[in-house]
Amino acid sequence: MMEREVILEAREISKVFPGVRALDKVNLKIYKGEIHSIIGENGAGKSTLMKIFSGAYQPDAGILLVDGKPAVFKRVYDAIRNGISIIFQEFNLMPELTAAENIFISDLPGKGMLVDKRALIKRAEELFDSMGINLDPHMLTKELSVSQCQLLEIARAIGNQSRIIIMDEPTAALNNEESRLLFDLIRRLNRQGTTILYISHRMKEVFEISDRITVLRDGQLAVTVNADETDQETMVKTMVGRAIEMGEKLRGSSIGEVVYSVRDAVVPGMFRDVSFDVRKGEILGVAGLMGCGNIELMKKLYGLILEGSCRQKLYGKEITVDSPGTAMNYGIAFVTDDRKNSGNLNKVSAKENAVLSILTRLKKRFLIDTRKERQSFEQYVERFQIKCQEDQLMVNLSGGNQQKILVSRALMTDCRVLILLEPTRGIDVGAKSQMHQIIHEFAESGLAVIVVSSDLPEVIKLSDRVMVMCNGESMGFLEGEDINEDSIMLKAAGFKDGSVR
Amino acid sequence: MKNKINVYTVSRFVTGKYFIFVLFAVVSAFFAMLAPALCTPDSLRNVLVSAALTAISGCGMTFAITLGGFDLSAGSIMALSTCVIASMIPEAGIPLAILSAFAVSVLAGVINGLIITKLRIQTFVATLATQVIIKGLGLIYTGGLSISVFGYTRMKVFSNAQILGIPLPVILTAAVFLVCQFLYSQCKFGVYLRASGSNRKAAELSAVPVEKVTICAFVMTAVTACMSGVITVSQVLTANASTGGSFALNAITVVVLGGTSLSGGSGFLGGTVIAAVLISIIENGLILLGYSDDIQRLVIGLILIASLTVKTFMTPLAEKEVAE
């Protein structure tokens, strides 16, 4: 094989956090012009390694070499000046600035202390053109969608003359169409000579895009291979160190009477005329492209959106939900898709996070019955195999464990209807399959479950029935053998029973 | 679809940043009808002059709030600068006295900025402390006494002089506004300021000189407070270190009413100045209608709550979703 030029190298890199050896003597060479994926379970050390590459962390031991020369990055900007940019999952954008200002904030055009606004806009337009993307440089960043923010981050990296762009789970919040556009862009940049370091949980994507793949496990480098010399199954096994059954379909065995029905749900500008039933023991998947209104629909049902109207029935009885509190009283539980901002109480312990919704039940006179509290918590910790101390702060848990805590919080309310939004977003393969098992088990025990997910394989694996939405309308339901990627995607793209709408 | 966009844009225009213009139009029309005496040239001049103090310090305060902070020490800085001016006029003369006051204010602003950036204390707490410290220094400096400079009528220039019939305080306000607006919209400082206020961490990662910008912003609030101090001395020819109690809060009121976002990143200097004039119209209008000072405060507080309420409840749905 041809000897290729190494653009970035990690040599014996180690990093220790209190109690955890996050990275242990990692050696990794990144070739110039390749697309290199780093995969591994949460906590495997991939984020830490990327943060070291990008100057956000400094290694405790070992060195980095850029173009074969040792480099020390004291801060992120040092890495940027060396041509290395990182795009974090939670973007580092300034929402109140325009798109153009965000891109060139480190290098504003203009003489002395002045800003040349015309030049700024022009440079941004040229950059967008060269990337083949369609963005208005005048737009305030807070008005951009998630995928547009992603493009903006990439544009900023290019604007900073980056030769290496590190992307951390870039598709986590994108739908299929947006992911495809992102991949086109990545390939385009790659053809223009940019080296890409790609971190993802989604095996399919990794294989779709990578030249080489590196697997990290428990802070050590497990293997680096050419993508065309291996397969998904092998990589997943390498990641977890054990074989995991992927994609096996879970089916409800005892689906009973209708528990919860929704009729004529409408919120102007979001969705209209949506009706569905969920049965006892059934998992209803609600799929659709981003912006199709499925997330908003669930928020409406849970009383988070007050505009619009909808009729809801629980066991045949008409109910009115006007706040999350009333929803909860009726036995409707809800797990948010936005763990960081509307799920976790970050600086509060795992235990308190879990029991948050049942505090009134744990009350003993005016105080909280701590024994009962601990019992409730431990029951779920055991059942879900949550790895945490009860007094550990939520923010210090891995994504998978945080998600398990949030689902526990919902389940503890003894709900009859469970609404889950993106139940496995940003969590690793192992935790994901556990989460699927948990959802399945609770459905089997008689819960009516609604799962909204942009992860198609997940919808297919979990759902007994799937409702597909497009542009705020229900495109109909799929059942049994009809639940497959093609049929869902057709409906999601607006084909109702084979005809274009 | 097109119609929808129009409704969206219009309602956003009216309830968003530019709500202050609507409020201004409504309230001034109201007072113009009930108290026609308010519309005489003399009366309007009064309105503008009495708006000058808050408008000028409001401009500086807009910088601090755009940064996502507050400067509660503005009142103490204003009071201290009046003391410096009044105490130095007899010996050093007016120009040097004023220059010294500015020097002291710049120093106070720098110290505020250093406490916030180097000691990493939140602006609210930091300036709460320096407010007391600066007031204390002023009281020590003056021995707790009022200083009068009634004999030095030349000092009156800053409040009495008129150019083409426009009182000097109004001209000073316009000048401060223009300079601040220039810094905000035409200079890198403005972009850095919004960047730091919008997402401080991201700004730091992008090599924005966040600390320098913070210090500069607090120097701006201090300097504008000092300018208000100059006009105050000129108006009353007396200085006392214990004055300026509600000065900072008045400035914050007009900034918020003017449409600057308290969460940082988005300032609106034009709104600040208009809001200062609006408050002045309310005050003067109520006086003309025969109401007391106490009613003024009540009305201003209610208007502040009402305007924020309208913004919250009339902001279009789509925008709220984004904000979540």
Interface residues (C-beta under 8 A of the other chain):
Chain A: R75 V76 Y77 I80 F91 N92 L93 M94 P95 E96 L97 E101 I105 S106 L108 G110 M113 L114 V115 K117 K142 E143 G269 M270 E296 E307 N341 S342
Chain B: K4 Q186 C187 K188 F189 G190 V191 Y192 R194 A195 G197 S198 N199 K201 A202 A203 L205 S206 A207 V208 S261 G264 G265 S266 L317 A318 E319 E321 V322 A323 E324
